[in-house]
Amino acid sequence: MTKVDVLVIGTGQAGLAAGYHLRKTGLDFAILDGAARVGDNWRKRYASLTLFTPRQFSALPGLAMKGNREGYPTRDEFADYLEAYARTFNLPLQLGCRVVRLSKPADRYEALLSNGGSFVAGAVVIATGGFQLPTVPAIAASFSSEVSQLTAESYRSPDDVPPGTVLVVGDGASGRDIAAELSRVRPTLLATGKPRRLFPERILGKSVWWWLSLFGVMRAAADSFIGRRVRAADAFPDRDRSIGSLQRMGVHVVSRLTAVDGAVATFADGSRETVATVIWCVGYRDDSDWVAIDAAKDDRGTFLHNEGVSPVAGLYFVGRPWQRNRASALVMGVGDDAALIVARIAGHERSGALS
């Protein structure tokens, strides 16, 4: 059993940002992950994935990304950047040891690991992000066994997809990316949902992210007027992913999926299509079964927090969507969120709460 002041769970951008700030406190800490390498949570995503934000807005505190500041990092490029980040700041990592159970039997946290080890800590930062388990709706069970089913998490490239018509369900950023890619090699349908708003990639020669940051939109509190408007719009940048662009690429855009019978999908407008593969891109839910602390989550298993602070004393989060603002779930925001959480933890240490 290893004892530390602070245990950070997750070596993605949120966990590493927390580690960067913890390095400055003098607290004893460890960062755990079940992956074999830092960045593997990115390497397992679809091969053509790029980040939402250009390199100038895709770096963690203390280490800029190399390359064209206006360009978008690729999946593997960003995974390698995370690995270099951990190495640059000599962060205390333990890889290949997934936390299988986190409990709080008294005033300390106990973490049991997949390799048989365990940790005891005064505080825990869960930095596993908000995109953990892909959502697959109940209607999926109505497809026959002959229909191949994937998610945005399990899809890698068109090579994974058998011949025949593909139905991509969900027209968020991932759904549109995957549909655009597949349309070059397979007949592809994209089932839409709620109306989506896209904003231009550049305005007056500058990245839209530059303008949003300049005017404070990215830092607007979640419950502020601007924050509520941004959250309701749920917009993302238009990098040739408008409905019109997708249709020009050959994607057949259909309305919401309403019924399934074997291999036949029925849509809200009454149209029907026979499909060979379905790719679900309808969101994510928390993986929280391993947290054996009832007060840390609601009855659906969603983690509870207020700006990253759990109702359970000593438990914190970094990297949650809208933890404080729109930037919280993006690389550009986790550094600031991590700094605030670590400052709170260090304050408890100074008051003796972690001793």
VEXPA-280216 format. One record per residue (C-alpha): residue number from 1; residue in three letters; y, z, x. Coordinates in nm, 3 decimals, decimal comma, m for minus. Each point is the difference from the previous one (the first is absolute). Layout:
<atoms>
+-------+-------+---------+---------+---------+
! gutor ! vomar !   north !      up !    east !
+-------+-------+---------+---------+---------+
!   NUM !   Ala !       Y !       Z !       X !
...
+-------+-------+---------+---------+---------+
</atoms>
This chain:
<atoms>
+-------+-------+---------+---------+---------+
! gutor ! vomar !   north !      up !    east !
+-------+-------+---------+---------+---------+
!     1 !   Met !   0,000 !   0,000 !   0,000 !
!     2 !   Thr !   0,335 !  m0,111 !   0,144 !
!     3 !   Lys !   0,319 !   0,186 !  m0,088 !
!     4 !   Val !   0,340 !  m0,171 !  m0,012 !
!     5 !   Asp !   0,337 !   0,074 !  m0,151 !
!     6 !   Val !   0,017 !  m0,333 !  m0,184 !
!     7 !   Leu !  m0,267 !  m0,247 !  m0,097 !
!     8 !   Val !   0,106 !  m0,359 !  m0,077 !
!     9 !   Ile !  m0,249 !  m0,212 !  m0,191 !
!    10 !   Gly !   0,037 !  m0,375 !   0,055 !
!    11 !   Thr !   0,097 !  m0,215 !   0,299 !
!    12 !   Gly !   0,194 !  m0,267 !  m0,189 !
!    13 !   Gln !   0,376 !  m0,028 !   0,037 !
!    14 !   Ala !   0,060 !   0,319 !  m0,202 !
!    15 !   Gly !  m0,232 !   0,215 !   0,208 !
!    16 !   Leu !   0,133 !  m0,133 !   0,330 !
!    17 !   Ala !   0,361 !   0,053 !  m0,110 !
!    18 !   Ala !  m0,089 !   0,360 !  m0,085 !
!    19 !   Gly !  m0,159 !   0,034 !   0,343 !
!    20 !   Tyr !   0,311 !  m0,137 !   0,172 !
!    21 !   His !   0,216 !   0,269 !  m0,158 !
!    22 !   Leu !  m0,257 !   0,276 !   0,044 !
!    23 !   Arg !   0,002 !  m0,073 !   0,376 !
!    24 !   Lys !   0,357 !   0,131 !   0,009 !
!    25 !   Thr !  m0,077 !   0,333 !  m0,166 !
!    26 !   Gly !  m0,242 !   0,157 !   0,246 !
!    27 !   Leu !  m0,250 !   0,055 !  m0,281 !
!    28 !   Asp !  m0,367 !  m0,054 !   0,076 !
!    29 !   Phe !  m0,127 !  m0,286 !  m0,215 !
!    30 !   Ala !  m0,271 !  m0,263 !  m0,036 !
!    31 !   Ile !  m0,012 !  m0,334 !  m0,181 !
!    32 !   Leu !  m0,337 !  m0,091 !  m0,153 !
!    33 !   Asp !  m0,139 !  m0,326 !  m0,133 !
!    34 !   Gly !  m0,343 !  m0,136 !  m0,086 !
!    35 !   Ala !   0,083 !  m0,340 !   0,152 !
!    36 !   Ala !  m0,125 !  m0,104 !   0,342 !
!    37 !   Arg !   0,344 !  m0,124 !   0,110 !
!    38 !   Val !   0,359 !   0,066 !  m0,090 !
!    39 !   Gly !   0,114 !  m0,284 !  m0,224 !
!    40 !   Asp !  m0,338 !  m0,069 !  m0,157 !
!    41 !   Asn !   0,144 !   0,069 !  m0,344 !
!    42 !   Trp !   0,203 !  m0,318 !   0,057 !
!    43 !   Arg !  m0,270 !  m0,201 !   0,177 !
!    44 !   Lys !  m0,229 !   0,027 !  m0,302 !
!    45 !   Arg !   0,255 !  m0,171 !  m0,231 !
!    46 !   Tyr !  m0,001 !  m0,374 !  m0,069 !
!    47 !   Ala !   0,049 !  m0,207 !   0,314 !
!    48 !   Ser !   0,320 !  m0,182 !  m0,104 !
!    49 !   Leu !   0,186 !   0,320 !  m0,096 !
!    50 !   Thr !   0,350 !   0,051 !   0,139 !
!    51 !   Leu !   0,232 !   0,293 !  m0,055 !
!    52 !   Phe !   0,268 !  m0,004 !  m0,270 !
!    53 !   Thr !   0,271 !   0,072 !   0,252 !
!    54 !   Pro !   0,113 !  m0,178 !   0,321 !
!    55 !   Arg !  m0,071 !   0,158 !   0,338 !
!    56 !   Gln !   0,344 !   0,161 !   0,018 !
!    57 !   Phe !  m0,094 !   0,203 !  m0,309 !
!    58 !   Ser !  m0,368 !   0,049 !   0,084 !
!    59 !   Ala !   0,015 !   0,241 !   0,292 !
!    60 !   Leu !  m0,068 !   0,373 !   0,017 !
!    61 !   Pro !   0,247 !   0,240 !   0,164 !
!    62 !   Gly !   0,028 !  m0,032 !   0,376 !
!    63 !   Leu !  m0,171 !  m0,337 !   0,053 !
!    64 !   Ala !   0,136 !  m0,340 !  m0,101 !
!    65 !   Met !  m0,232 !  m0,287 !  m0,086 !
!    66 !   Lys !  m0,010 !  m0,285 !   0,249 !
!    67 !   Gly !   0,069 !  m0,356 !  m0,108 !
!    68 !   Asn !   0,248 !  m0,175 !  m0,226 !
!    69 !   Arg !   0,185 !   0,269 !  m0,196 !
!    70 !   Glu !   0,033 !  m0,233 !  m0,298 !
!    71 !   Gly !  m0,370 !  m0,090 !  m0,014 !
!    72 !   Tyr !  m0,271 !   0,180 !  m0,196 !
!    73 !   Pro !  m0,275 !   0,190 !   0,185 !
!    74 !   Thr !  m0,354 !  m0,114 !  m0,068 !
!    75 !   Arg !  m0,279 !   0,233 !  m0,102 !
!    76 !   Asp !  m0,155 !   0,019 !   0,347 !
!    77 !   Glu !   0,335 !   0,012 !   0,178 !
!    78 !   Phe !   0,102 !   0,306 !  m0,195 !
!    79 !   Ala !  m0,341 !   0,164 !   0,049 !
!    80 !   Asp !   0,036 !  m0,047 !   0,375 !
!    81 !   Tyr !   0,355 !   0,137 !  m0,015 !
!    82 !   Leu !  m0,129 !   0,319 !  m0,163 !
!    83 !   Glu !  m0,262 !   0,035 !   0,271 !
!    84 !   Ala !   0,265 !  m0,046 !   0,270 !
!    85 !   Tyr !   0,225 !   0,251 !  m0,178 !
!    86 !   Ala !  m0,266 !   0,272 !   0,009 !
!    87 !   Arg !  m0,061 !  m0,073 !   0,367 !
!    88 !   Thr !   0,371 !  m0,009 !   0,093 !
!    89 !   Phe !   0,065 !   0,347 !  m0,141 !
!    90 !   Asn !  m0,339 !   0,140 !   0,101 !
!    91 !   Leu !  m0,074 !   0,123 !  m0,348 !
!    92 !   Pro !  m0,300 !   0,234 !  m0,036 !
!    93 !   Leu !  m0,242 !  m0,217 !  m0,197 !
!    94 !   Gln !  m0,357 !   0,059 !  m0,106 !
!    95 !   Leu !  m0,154 !  m0,322 !  m0,130 !
!    96 !   Gly !  m0,332 !  m0,063 !  m0,167 !
!    97 !   Cys !   0,011 !   0,332 !  m0,181 !
!    98 !   Arg !   0,093 !  m0,035 !  m0,364 !
!    99 !   Val !   0,102 !   0,313 !  m0,190 !
!   100 !   Val !  m0,268 !   0,041 !  m0,267 !
!   101 !   Arg !   0,131 !   0,325 !  m0,146 !
!   102 !   Leu !   0,335 !   0,176 !   0,015 !
!   103 !   Ser !   0,019 !   0,349 !  m0,146 !
!   104 !   Lys !   0,221 !   0,306 !   0,013 !
!   105 !   Pro !  m0,219 !   0,307 !  m0,038 !
!   106 !   Ala !   0,281 !   0,240 !   0,092 !
!   107 !   Asp !   0,328 !  m0,052 !   0,183 !
!   108 !   Arg !  m0,137 !  m0,271 !   0,231 !
!   109 !   Tyr !  m0,137 !  m0,349 !  m0,053 !
!   110 !   Glu !  m0,353 !  m0,097 !   0,097 !
!   111 !   Ala !  m0,094 !  m0,363 !   0,061 !
!   112 !   Leu !  m0,365 !  m0,101 !   0,030 !
!   113 !   Leu !  m0,060 !  m0,325 !   0,187 !
!   114 !   Ser !  m0,254 !  m0,278 !  m0,033 !
!   115 !   Asn !  m0,122 !   0,066 !   0,356 !
!   116 !   Gly !  m0,086 !   0,361 !  m0,084 !
!   117 !   Gly !   0,310 !   0,152 !   0,158 !
!   118 !   Ser !   0,273 !   0,196 !  m0,173 !
!   119 !   Phe !   0,365 !   0,094 !   0,034 !
!   120 !   Val !   0,202 !   0,298 !  m0,114 !
!   121 !   Ala !   0,376 !  m0,047 !  m0,041 !
!   122 !   Gly !   0,301 !   0,179 !  m0,139 !
!   123 !   Ala !   0,145 !  m0,322 !  m0,140 !
!   124 !   Val !  m0,140 !  m0,342 !  m0,091 !
!   125 !   Val !   0,176 !  m0,335 !  m0,028 !
!   126 !   Ile !  m0,193 !  m0,256 !  m0,207 !
!   127 !   Ala !   0,116 !  m0,336 !   0,135 !
!   128 !   Thr !  m0,259 !  m0,226 !  m0,157 !
!   129 !   Gly !   0,265 !  m0,195 !  m0,194 !
!   130 !   Gly !   0,011 !  m0,097 !  m0,363 !
!   131 !   Phe !  m0,224 !  m0,308 !   0,018 !
!   132 !   Gln !  m0,344 !   0,149 !   0,048 !
!   133 !   Leu !  m0,254 !  m0,109 !  m0,262 !
!   134 !   Pro !   0,049 !  m0,337 !  m0,172 !
!   135 !   Thr !   0,005 !   0,021 !  m0,377 !
!   136 !   Val !  m0,269 !  m0,197 !  m0,182 !
!   137 !   Pro !   0,049 !   0,008 !  m0,379 !
!   138 !   Ala !  m0,283 !   0,068 !  m0,242 !
!   139 !   Ile !   0,001 !  m0,360 !  m0,117 !
!   140 !   Ala !  m0,156 !  m0,096 !   0,334 !
!   141 !   Ala !  m0,337 !   0,126 !  m0,127 !
!   142 !   Ser !  m0,004 !  m0,278 !  m0,261 !
!   143 !   Phe !  m0,031 !  m0,273 !   0,262 !
!   144 !   Ser !  m0,356 !  m0,115 !   0,060 !
!   145 !   Ser !  m0,174 !   0,076 !   0,327 !
!   146 !   Glu !   0,035 !  m0,366 !   0,102 !
!   147 !   Val !   0,377 !   0,047 !   0,030 !
!   148 !   Ser !   0,104 !   0,124 !   0,344 !
!   149 !   Gln !   0,257 !   0,280 !  m0,014 !
!   150 !   Leu !   0,236 !   0,104 !   0,281 !
!   151 !   Thr !   0,320 !   0,202 !   0,029 !
!   152 !   Ala !   0,313 !  m0,047 !   0,209 !
!   153 !   Glu !  m0,164 !   0,255 !   0,231 !
!   154 !   Ser !  m0,337 !  m0,173 !   0,041 !
!   155 !   Tyr !   0,129 !  m0,359 !   0,008 !
!   156 !   Arg !   0,043 !  m0,128 !   0,357 !
!   157 !   Ser !   0,040 !  m0,379 !  m0,011 !
!   158 !   Pro !  m0,100 !  m0,308 !  m0,203 !
!   159 !   Asp !  m0,328 !   0,000 !   0,196 !
!   160 !   Asp !  m0,103 !   0,309 !  m0,201 !
!   161 !   Val !   0,026 !  m0,185 !  m0,330 !
!   162 !   Pro !  m0,292 !  m0,207 !  m0,133 !
!   163 !   Pro !   0,056 !  m0,346 !  m0,150 !
!   164 !   Gly !   0,143 !  m0,022 !  m0,349 !
!   165 !   Thr !   0,310 !   0,111 !  m0,187 !
!   166 !   Val !   0,170 !   0,319 !   0,118 !
!   167 !   Leu !   0,191 !   0,235 !  m0,229 !
!   168 !   Val !   0,253 !   0,226 !   0,170 !
!   169 !   Val !   0,102 !   0,279 !  m0,239 !
!   170 !   Gly !   0,339 !   0,152 !   0,077 !
!   171 !   Asp !   0,311 !  m0,182 !   0,118 !
!   172 !   Gly !   0,153 !   0,252 !   0,236 !
!   173 !   Ala !   0,063 !  m0,093 !   0,361 !
!   174 !   Ser !  m0,367 !   0,014 !   0,104 !
!   175 !   Gly !  m0,121 !  m0,188 !  m0,307 !
!   176 !   Arg !   0,247 !  m0,279 !   0,057 !
!   177 !   Asp !  m0,080 !  m0,022 !   0,372 !
!   178 !   Ile !  m0,372 !  m0,022 !  m0,067 !
!   179 !   Ala !   0,039 !  m0,255 !  m0,280 !
!   180 !   Ala !   0,222 !  m0,220 !   0,217 !
!   181 !   Glu !  m0,249 !   0,010 !   0,286 !
!   182 !   Leu !  m0,303 !  m0,072 !  m0,219 !
!   183 !   Ser !   0,167 !  m0,284 !  m0,188 !
!   184 !   Arg !  m0,039 !  m0,218 !   0,311 !
!   185 !   Val !  m0,380 !   0,017 !  m0,016 !
!   186 !   Arg !  m0,103 !   0,116 !  m0,351 !
!   187 !   Pro !   0,115 !  m0,057 !  m0,358 !
!   188 !   Thr !   0,208 !   0,317 !  m0,044 !
!   189 !   Leu !   0,131 !   0,185 !  m0,305 !
!   190 !   Leu !   0,258 !   0,279 !   0,021 !
!   191 !   Ala !   0,005 !   0,237 !  m0,297 !
!   192 !   Thr !   0,347 !   0,150 !  m0,037 !
!   193 !   Gly !   0,101 !   0,332 !  m0,152 !
!   194 !   Lys !   0,342 !   0,152 !  m0,050 !
!   195 !   Pro !   0,300 !  m0,221 !   0,089 !
!   196 !   Arg !   0,059 !   0,001 !   0,377 !
!   197 !   Arg !   0,337 !  m0,015 !   0,172 !
!   198 !   Leu !   0,031 !  m0,154 !   0,344 !
!   199 !   Phe !   0,307 !   0,021 !   0,219 !
!   200 !   Pro !   0,108 !  m0,258 !   0,260 !
!   201 !   Glu !  m0,134 !   0,035 !   0,350 !
!   202 !   Arg !   0,342 !  m0,056 !   0,160 !
!   203 !   Ile !   0,360 !   0,026 !  m0,119 !
!   204 !   Leu !   0,284 !  m0,157 !   0,203 !
!   205 !   Gly !  m0,233 !  m0,039 !   0,295 !
!   206 !   Lys !  m0,106 !   0,366 !   0,005 !
!   207 !   Ser !  m0,332 !   0,152 !  m0,105 !
!   208 !   Val !   0,020 !   0,144 !  m0,350 !
!   209 !   Trp !  m0,131 !   0,323 !   0,150 !
!   210 !   Trp !   0,312 !   0,016 !   0,218 !
!   211 !   Trp !   0,220 !  m0,021 !  m0,310 !
!   212 !   Leu !  m0,209 !   0,252 !  m0,196 !
!   213 !   Ser !   0,022 !   0,243 !   0,290 !
!   214 !   Leu !   0,373 !  m0,062 !   0,050 !
!   215 !   Phe !   0,081 !   0,085 !  m0,360 !
!   216 !   Gly !  m0,231 !   0,302 !  m0,010 !
!   217 !   Val !  m0,242 !  m0,143 !  m0,255 !
!   218 !   Met !  m0,307 !   0,086 !   0,208 !
!   219 !   Arg !   0,113 !   0,362 !   0,037 !
!   220 !   Ala !   0,097 !   0,059 !  m0,362 !
!   221 !   Ala !  m0,185 !   0,301 !  m0,140 !
!   222 !   Ala !  m0,285 !  m0,078 !  m0,236 !
!   223 !   Asp !   0,173 !   0,177 !  m0,292 !
!   224 !   Ser !   0,345 !  m0,150 !   0,064 !
!   225 !   Phe !   0,143 !  m0,281 !  m0,213 !
!   226 !   Ile !  m0,062 !  m0,257 !   0,274 !
!   227 !   Gly !  m0,342 !   0,143 !   0,078 !
!   228 !   Arg !  m0,108 !  m0,022 !  m0,362 !
!   229 !   Arg !   0,122 !  m0,359 !  m0,025 !
!   230 !   Val !  m0,178 !  m0,105 !   0,320 !
!   231 !   Arg !  m0,319 !   0,174 !  m0,105 !
!   232 !   Ala !   0,000 !  m0,164 !  m0,343 !
!   233 !   Ala !   0,058 !  m0,345 !   0,148 !
!   234 !   Asp !  m0,281 !   0,045 !   0,257 !
!   235 !   Ala !   0,126 !  m0,313 !   0,176 !
!   236 !   Phe !  m0,124 !  m0,147 !   0,327 !
!   237 !   Pro !   0,133 !  m0,275 !   0,229 !
!   238 !   Asp !  m0,055 !  m0,361 !  m0,098 !
!   239 !   Arg !  m0,165 !  m0,159 !   0,300 !
!   240 !   Asp !  m0,096 !  m0,313 !  m0,188 !
!   241 !   Arg !  m0,191 !   0,206 !  m0,254 !
!   242 !   Ser !   0,187 !  m0,066 !  m0,322 !
!   243 !   Ile !  m0,203 !  m0,118 !  m0,298 !
!   244 !   Gly !   0,147 !  m0,348 !   0,046 !
!   245 !   Ser !  m0,099 !  m0,008 !   0,367 !
!   246 !   Leu !  m0,353 !   0,114 !  m0,078 !
!   247 !   Gln !  m0,038 !  m0,267 !  m0,267 !
!   248 !   Arg !   0,116 !  m0,265 !   0,246 !
!   249 !   Met !  m0,270 !   0,120 !   0,237 !
!   250 !   Gly !  m0,258 !  m0,059 !  m0,268 !
!   251 !   Val !  m0,044 !   0,353 !  m0,134 !
!   252 !   His !  m0,070 !  m0,002 !  m0,375 !
!   253 !   Val !   0,212 !   0,288 !  m0,131 !
!   254 !   Val !  m0,143 !   0,156 !  m0,315 !
!   255 !   Ser !   0,097 !   0,295 !  m0,220 !
!   256 !   Arg !  m0,150 !   0,349 !  m0,001 !
!   257 !   Leu !  m0,380 !   0,031 !   0,005 !
!   258 !   Thr !  m0,109 !   0,145 !  m0,335 !
!   259 !   Ala !  m0,377 !  m0,055 !  m0,034 !
!   260 !   Val !  m0,309 !  m0,095 !   0,196 !
!   261 !   Asp !  m0,333 !  m0,144 !  m0,110 !
!   262 !   Gly !  m0,241 !  m0,066 !   0,285 !
!   263 !   Ala !   0,186 !  m0,246 !   0,223 !
!   264 !   Val !   0,261 !  m0,092 !  m0,261 !
!   265 !   Ala !   0,342 !   0,164 !   0,022 !
!   266 !   Thr !   0,237 !   0,002 !  m0,299 !
!   267 !   Phe !   0,374 !   0,039 !   0,039 !
!   268 !   Ala !   0,279 !   0,130 !  m0,222 !
!   269 !   Asp !   0,105 !  m0,350 !  m0,107 !
!   270 !   Gly !  m0,353 !  m0,070 !  m0,125 !
!   271 !   Ser !  m0,100 !  m0,230 !   0,286 !
!   272 !   Arg !  m0,344 !   0,039 !   0,158 !
!   273 !   Glu !  m0,135 !  m0,086 !   0,345 !
!   274 !   Thr !  m0,341 !   0,023 !   0,166 !
!   275 !   Val !   0,028 !   0,163 !   0,341 !
!   276 !   Ala !  m0,229 !   0,054 !   0,299 !
!   277 !   Thr !   0,202 !   0,270 !   0,179 !
!   278 !   Val !   0,247 !   0,267 !  m0,106 !
!   279 !   Ile !   0,237 !   0,174 !   0,241 !
!   280 !   Trp !   0,161 !   0,316 !  m0,139 !
!   281 !   Cys !   0,357 !   0,061 !   0,120 !
!   282 !   Val !   0,114 !   0,249 !  m0,263 !
!   283 !   Gly !   0,098 !   0,298 !   0,210 !
!   284 !   Tyr !  m0,142 !   0,309 !   0,166 !
!   285 !   Arg !  m0,080 !   0,360 !  m0,077 !
!   286 !   Asp !  m0,026 !   0,312 !   0,213 !
!   287 !   Asp !  m0,320 !   0,089 !   0,182 !
!   288 !   Ser !   0,021 !   0,374 !  m0,053 !
!   289 !   Asp !  m0,358 !   0,118 !  m0,065 !
!   290 !   Trp !  m0,017 !   0,140 !   0,354 !
!   291 !   Val !   0,291 !   0,239 !  m0,073 !
!   292 !   Ala !  m0,166 !   0,308 !  m0,152 !
!   293 !   Ile !   0,331 !   0,155 !  m0,109 !
!   294 !   Asp !   0,052 !  m0,040 !  m0,374 !
!   295 !   Ala !   0,370 !   0,086 !   0,005 !
!   296 !   Ala !   0,067 !  m0,288 !   0,241 !
!   297 !   Lys !  m0,074 !  m0,272 !  m0,258 !
!   298 !   Asp !   0,018 !  m0,075 !  m0,369 !
!   299 !   Asp !  m0,294 !  m0,049 !  m0,236 !
!   300 !   Arg !  m0,024 !  m0,367 !   0,101 !
!   301 !   Gly !  m0,027 !   0,088 !   0,368 !
!   302 !   Thr !   0,351 !  m0,115 !   0,090 !
!   303 !   Phe !   0,166 !   0,210 !   0,269 !
!   304 !   Leu !   0,289 !   0,217 !  m0,119 !
!   305 !   His !   0,312 !   0,037 !   0,211 !
!   306 !   Asn !   0,378 !   0,020 !  m0,006 !
!   307 !   Glu !   0,144 !  m0,219 !   0,274 !
!   308 !   Gly !  m0,316 !   0,052 !   0,204 !
!   309 !   Val !  m0,032 !   0,374 !  m0,060 !
!   310 !   Ser !  m0,310 !   0,108 !  m0,190 !
!   311 !   Pro !   0,006 !   0,287 !  m0,250 !
!   312 !   Val !  m0,267 !   0,151 !   0,226 !
!   313 !   Ala !   0,169 !   0,185 !   0,286 !
!   314 !   Gly !  m0,050 !  m0,164 !   0,339 !
!   315 !   Leu !  m0,111 !  m0,338 !  m0,135 !
!   316 !   Tyr !   0,220 !  m0,306 !   0,053 !
!   317 !   Phe !  m0,003 !  m0,378 !  m0,031 !
!   318 !   Val !   0,154 !  m0,292 !   0,187 !
!   319 !   Gly !  m0,020 !  m0,365 !  m0,105 !
!   320 !   Arg !  m0,023 !   0,044 !  m0,376 !
!   321 !   Pro !   0,158 !  m0,277 !  m0,212 !
!   322 !   Trp !   0,343 !   0,118 !  m0,111 !
!   323 !   Gln !  m0,050 !   0,329 !   0,182 !
!   324 !   Arg !   0,379 !   0,014 !   0,029 !
!   325 !   Asn !   0,114 !  m0,359 !  m0,047 !
!   326 !   Arg !  m0,107 !  m0,366 !   0,010 !
!   327 !   Ala !  m0,034 !   0,011 !   0,380 !
!   328 !   Ser !  m0,256 !   0,283 !  m0,009 !
!   329 !   Ala !  m0,303 !  m0,227 !  m0,038 !
!   330 !   Leu !   0,132 !  m0,251 !   0,255 !
!   331 !   Val !  m0,010 !   0,034 !   0,377 !
!   332 !   Met !   0,381 !   0,021 !   0,006 !
!   333 !   Gly !  m0,006 !   0,322 !  m0,200 !
!   334 !   Val !  m0,289 !   0,209 !   0,128 !
!   335 !   Gly !   0,184 !   0,115 !   0,313 !
!   336 !   Asp !   0,279 !   0,166 !  m0,196 !
!   337 !   Asp !  m0,242 !   0,153 !  m0,251 !
!   338 !   Ala !  m0,221 !   0,130 !   0,280 !
!   339 !   Ala !   0,301 !   0,155 !   0,176 !
!   340 !   Leu !   0,091 !   0,198 !  m0,314 !
!   341 !   Ile !  m0,355 !   0,118 !  m0,059 !
!   342 !   Val !  m0,046 !   0,104 !   0,362 !
!   343 !   Ala !   0,334 !   0,184 !  m0,004 !
!   344 !   Arg !  m0,121 !   0,193 !  m0,303 !
!   345 !   Ile !  m0,329 !   0,086 !   0,172 !
!   346 !   Ala !   0,182 !   0,108 !   0,317 !
!   347 !   Gly !   0,229 !   0,219 !  m0,209 !
!   348 !   His !  m0,302 !   0,176 !  m0,144 !
!   349 !   Glu !  m0,132 !   0,049 !   0,353 !
!   350 !   Arg !   0,324 !   0,163 !   0,108 !
!   351 !   Ser !  m0,021 !   0,232 !  m0,300 !
!   352 !   Gly !  m0,361 !   0,090 !   0,087 !
!   353 !   Ala !  m0,158 !  m0,175 !  m0,298 !
!   354 !   Leu !  m0,243 !  m0,194 !   0,221 !
!   355 !   Ser !  m0,095 !   0,287 !   0,227 !
+-------+-------+---------+---------+---------+
</atoms>
